[in-house]
């Protein structure tokens, strides 16, 4: 198999993690998340890994070291990865794909789904503390945070758009078409 590097984007709880999990299980893909480096910093500082703290630390890093600081880290990680299938989960800004786009094997994937379905999924997965008690209004406000604002604009830059409004099998089928 020729090396495949897929970068997933989409609004919160659209299915990026589900696609990543599927590919890591089926193809033994290696995966990278922008939030991993942020969670590492928060752990080291003994701070909660809440969405609010993730957004704050992201803003601090980008404002003080450059908009591209996290993109540079992910790109180097991906370049050094020897796996056949590599996934980048959680691309949020144009700056995030600036360097990745220079890698010939990189393909950019936008996962599309409506707000209400994403809200239901966020409550079920409970990825961050307090997700299970959030209201739809809370979720809408989180979607207006600085870290979320550029995501919709990335759809036009995607090599592939996946519609995740249907069943899990339909979702996986679309992912398989991208892999093939």
Secondary structure, 3 states (H helix, E strand, C coil): CCCEEEEEECCCCCCHHHHHHHHHHHHCCEEEEHHHHHHHHHHHCCCCCCHHHHHHHHHHHHHHHCCCHHHHHHHHHHHHCCCCEEEEEEECCHHHHHCHHHCCCEEEEEEECCHHHHHHHHHHHCCCCCHHHCCHHHHHHHCCCHHHCCCHHHHHHCCEEEECCCCHHHHHHHHHHHHC
